[in-house]
Amino acid sequence: MAIPQVIAPPCAQSGSPGTLPDVTPTSGVIHVNARHVSGFVIIGNHLAQHHELSLIAIGLAVHIQSLPAGAKVGIKVLTDRFPESEARITAALHELEAKGYLHRSRVRLSDGRVITRTISYNRPGADAPPATTPPQRQPRRHAPAEPPPAPAPPPPPPPVAEPAPPLPAPVRVPAPTAPRTPLPPLPQPHKPTEELLRTAAAVLADLRRHAPQLTFRMADIEELAPGIAAWLERDTHPDAIRHALTSDLPTPVKHPAKFIRHRITTLVPPPLPGTTDLAPPPRRKALVIPLQNCDTCDRAFRATHPGHCRDCRTDLLEAA
């Protein structure tokens, strides 16, 4: 029992005594940072870790902030520089404008040219930094104090951009449309009696009991009644008319009157045999040539005018 039992090796302390322990993470990203002395740009985490901007917008903002003043950042220039399409770069610029990292405006110069001025903000909402005076150097004890340097003159105010004249409103030219095909004529009854038209109007008004979407105005009923009268005149039962007009309706029926007019015209039944519509056309009368008596032999022959028959005409010709 006096011999100690070693179960696990003791944990080794990282680093030397008096220093902080190693904080290298065991998973995730590990940074290897080298100090930049030239050719770098400072980017805030509010941009690099923005939760609402797309990755293309963040990268585009970093690229624009790294460019020198006066560099071209138009859509065509960025499209030639990066493999992304013009549409994706345009959408990324709109994202940066919406979040305040970019501002683009049309400016008219003194020579009359209109250019696009782009302002990049490394922090949205920040104004231009005011002019600061460099700190004065403290004089040494063993030497006379040096006069402080003169403060730097404030930068000149930016030129006031003249507002661009309003563009004329675009004139919309209607697209050419094809001529409408005229509607086929509505069938008409041969004898439109008052009783026949009244029955046709009752059939049309009764359709809404079987199909509520087929509700017509009085003007529509008066216009469509002759077509139903043509059906009734051809011995079509009102129930058969109702079934033909209300079966297999589309959903919804946008124009009930036009829809029923189409069905009345295209589904009209043929007239029954023996009616006036199927009666054969009158035969043309044959031309009857009257009989004439020959002036020589008194023989009867057909001719339009009196004279000689064929035999007598031949004899007269031979005698001559």
C-alpha positions in Angstrom: 0.0 0.0 0.0 3.0 2.3 0.4 3.8 2.2 -3.4 1.9 4.9 -5.3 -0.3 3.8 -8.3 0.2 5.9 -11.5 -3.0 5.8 -13.4 -2.5 8.6 -16.0 0.3 10.9 -16.8 0.0 14.4 -15.3 -1.2 17.2 -17.7 1.7 19.2 -19.0 1.4 23.0 -18.6 1.9 24.8 -21.9 4.3 27.7 -22.0 6.8 28.8 -19.5 5.9 29.7 -15.9 4.1 33.1 -15.7 2.8 33.0 -19.3 -0.7 32.5 -20.6 -1.7 29.0 -21.7 -1.9 28.2 -25.4 -5.3 29.3 -26.9 -4.9 27.6 -30.3 -8.3 26.2 -31.2 -8.7 22.5 -31.8 -11.1 23.0 -34.7 -12.3 25.7 -37.1 -10.1 28.3 -38.7 -6.6 29.0 -37.5 -5.2 32.4 -38.5 -1.6 32.9 -39.5 -1.3 36.7 -39.6 1.7 38.6 -41.0 2.2 42.3 -40.5 1.5 44.4 -43.6 3.8 47.3 -44.2 2.5 48.3 -47.7 -0.3 47.5 -50.1 -3.1 46.8 -47.7 -6.5 48.2 -46.9 -8.4 48.2 -43.5 -11.8 46.5 -43.6 -14.2 46.5 -40.7 -15.8 43.4 -39.4 -19.2 45.1 -39.9 -18.5 44.6 -43.7 -16.5 41.4 -43.7 -19.0 39.6 -41.4 -22.2 41.4 -42.7 -25.2 39.1 -42.2 -27.4 40.5 -45.0 -24.9 41.2 -47.8 -24.1 38.4 -50.3 -20.5 37.1 -50.6 -20.2 38.8 -54.0 -21.3 42.2 -52.5 -18.8 41.9 -49.7 -15.9 41.0 -52.0 -16.9 43.8 -54.4 -16.9 46.3 -51.5 -13.4 45.1 -50.4 -12.2 45.5 -54.0 -13.6 49.0 -54.4 -12.1 50.2 -51.1 -8.7 48.8 -52.0 -8.6 50.9 -55.3 -6.9 54.3 -55.4 -9.0 57.4 -55.7 -10.1 58.1 -59.3 -10.1 54.4 -60.3 -12.9 53.3 -62.7 -15.5 51.1 -61.0 -18.2 51.0 -63.7 -20.2 47.9 -64.4 -18.3 47.2 -67.6 -14.9 47.6 -65.9 -15.9 45.2 -63.1 -17.3 42.7 -65.6 -14.1 42.7 -67.5 -12.1 42.3 -64.3 -14.1 39.5 -62.6 -15.6 36.3 -63.9 -19.1 37.1 -62.6 -21.8 38.1 -65.0 -23.0 41.7 -65.5 -26.3 40.9 -63.8 -24.7 39.5 -60.6 -22.3 42.5 -60.4 -25.2 44.9 -60.9 -27.2 43.2 -58.1 -24.1 43.3 -55.8 -23.8 47.1 -56.4 -27.4 47.6 -55.6 -26.9 45.7 -52.3 -24.0 47.9 -51.3 -26.0 51.0 -52.1 -28.9 49.8 -50.0 -26.7 49.2 -47.0 -24.8 52.5 -47.3 -21.4 51.3 -48.5 -21.8 52.8 -51.9 -23.4 55.9 -53.4 -23.7 56.6 -57.1 -25.1 59.8 -58.6 -25.2 61.4 -62.0 -23.2 64.7 -62.1 -23.1 67.3 -64.9 -19.6 68.8 -65.3 -18.8 72.4 -66.3 -18.2 71.3 -69.9 -21.6 69.8 -70.2 -20.7 66.1 -69.8 -22.7 63.9 -67.5 -20.7 61.4 -65.5 -21.4 58.8 -62.8 -19.8 59.7 -59.4 -19.2 56.8 -57.1 -18.4 57.3 -53.4 -17.2 54.3 -51.3 -17.8 54.4 -47.5 -15.7 52.1 -45.3 -18.3 52.6 -42.6 -21.9 53.4 -43.6 -23.2 56.8 -42.3 -19.7 58.2 -41.7 -19.1 61.8 -42.9 -15.9 63.1 -44.4 -13.2 63.4 -41.6 -12.5 67.0 -40.6 -9.1 68.5 -41.1 -6.9 67.8 -38.1 -3.9 69.7 -36.8 -0.7 67.6 -36.3 0.5 67.5 -32.7 3.1 70.1 -31.6 6.6 68.8 -30.7 7.7 69.5 -27.1 11.0 71.5 -26.9 14.0 69.9 -25.4 15.5 71.2 -22.2 18.9 71.7 -23.6 17.8 73.4 -26.8 15.4 76.3 -27.5 11.9 75.3 -28.3 11.1 75.0 -32.0 8.1 77.0 -33.4 5.1 74.7 -34.0 4.5 73.9 -37.6 1.7 75.8 -39.3 -1.6 74.0 -39.4 -2.4 72.4 -42.7 -4.9 74.3 -44.8 -8.4 72.8 -44.9 -9.2 70.9 -48.0 -11.2 72.8 -50.6 -14.9 72.1 -50.5 -16.1 69.6 -53.1 -17.6 71.1 -56.2 -21.3 71.4 -56.1 -22.8 69.2 -58.7 -25.4 70.8 -60.9 -28.6 68.8 -60.9 -29.1 66.9 -64.2 -32.0 68.1 -66.3 -35.0 65.7 -66.0 -35.1 63.2 -68.8 -38.2 63.3 -71.0 -40.8 60.8 -70.3 -40.6 57.8 -72.6 -43.3 57.6 -75.2 -45.0 54.2 -75.2 -45.9 53.0 -78.6 -48.5 50.3 -78.5 -47.4 47.0 -79.9 -49.0 46.1 -83.2 -52.0 43.8 -82.8 -53.4 41.4 -85.3 -56.8 42.2 -86.6 -59.6 40.5 -84.8 -61.4 37.7 -86.5 -65.1 38.7 -87.0 -67.5 36.5 -85.0 -69.6 34.0 -86.9 -73.2 35.1 -87.4 -75.7 34.0 -84.9 -78.3 31.6 -86.4 -81.6 33.2 -87.1 -85.1 31.7 -87.3 -87.0 31.7 -90.6 -90.2 32.9 -88.9 -89.3 34.8 -85.7 -92.7 35.0 -84.1 -93.3 36.7 -80.8 -94.1 33.5 -79.1 -91.0 31.8 -80.4 -88.7 34.6 -79.2 -90.5 34.7 -75.8 -89.8 30.9 -75.3 -86.2 31.4 -76.4 -85.7 34.2 -73.8 -87.2 32.0 -71.1 -84.8 29.2 -71.9 -81.8 31.6 -71.6 -83.1 33.1 -68.3 -83.6 29.6 -66.9 -79.9 28.6 -67.4 -78.8 30.3 -64.2 -80.8 27.8 -62.2 -78.6 25.0 -63.5 -75.3 27.0 -63.8 -75.2 30.1 -61.6 -72.2 31.5 -63.6 -74.5 31.8 -66.7 -76.4 34.9 -65.5 -77.1 37.3 -68.3 -78.3 40.9 -68.6 -81.6 41.7 -70.3 -79.6 43.1 -73.3 -77.7 39.8 -73.6 -80.9 37.8 -73.5 -82.5 40.0 -76.2 -79.4 39.6 -78.4 -79.1 35.8 -78.0 -82.8 35.0 -78.1 -82.9 34.7 -82.0 -80.2 32.0 -81.8 -82.2 29.9 -79.4 -85.3 30.5 -81.5 -83.4 28.9 -84.4 -82.8 25.8 -82.3 -86.4 25.7 -81.2 -87.5 26.1 -84.8 -85.5 23.0 -85.7 -87.6 21.0 -83.2 -84.9 21.0 -80.4 -86.3 20.3 -77.0 -85.6 23.0 -74.3 -84.0 20.3 -72.1 -81.6 19.4 -75.0 -80.7 23.0 -75.4 -80.1 23.4 -71.7 -77.8 20.4 -71.6 -75.8 21.5 -74.7 -75.2 25.0 -73.2 -74.4 24.1 -69.6 -72.4 20.8 -69.9 -68.6 20.9 -69.4 -68.4 24.5 -68.4 -64.9 26.0 -68.0 -63.9 27.4 -64.6 -64.4 30.3 -64.4 -66.6 31.6 -67.2 -65.2 35.1 -67.7 -67.7 36.3 -70.3 -71.0 34.3 -70.1 -72.7 36.0 -73.0 -69.8 35.6 -75.4 -69.4 32.0 -74.2 -73.0 31.1 -74.8 -73.0 32.9 -78.2 -70.1 30.7 -79.2 -71.9 27.5 -78.2 -75.2 28.6 -79.9 -73.3 29.2 -83.1 -71.1 26.2 -83.2 -73.4 23.6 -81.7 -76.6 24.5 -83.6 -78.3 21.3 -84.8 -79.1 20.7 -88.4 -82.7 21.1 -89.6 -84.9 18.1 -89.8 -85.4 16.5 -93.2 -88.3 17.9 -95.1 -88.0 21.4 -93.6 -87.4 24.5 -95.6 -83.7 24.5 -94.9 -83.1 21.0 -96.4 -85.5 21.4 -99.4 -83.7 20.9 -102.7 -83.2 24.1 -104.8 -85.8 24.6 -107.6 -84.8 22.9 -110.8 -84.3 25.2 -113.8 -87.0 24.9 -116.5 -85.8 23.2 -119.6 -85.9 25.3 -122.8 -88.7 24.0 -125.0 -88.3 24.8 -128.7 -91.8 25.2 -130.4 -92.9 23.2 -133.3 -93.1 24.8 -136.8 -94.6 23.7 -140.1 -92.3 23.6 -143.0 -93.3 26.1 -145.7 -92.5 23.6 -148.5 -93.6 20.1 -147.3 -95.8 21.1 -144.4 -93.7 18.8 -142.2 -93.5 19.6 -138.5 -90.1 20.5 -137.1 -88.7 22.3 -134.0 -87.3 25.8 -134.6 -87.5 29.2 -133.0 -88.8 30.8 -136.2 -91.0 29.6 -139.1 -89.2 28.4 -142.3 -88.1 25.2 -144.0 -87.3 21.9 -142.4 -83.9 20.4 -142.7 -84.6 18.2 -145.7 -86.2 21.1 -147.6 -83.3 23.4 -146.8 -80.9 20.8 -148.2 -82.9 20.5 -151.4 -82.9 24.2 -151.8 -79.2 24.4 -151.4 -78.6 21.7 -154.0 -80.9 23.3 -156.5 -79.1 26.6 -156.1 
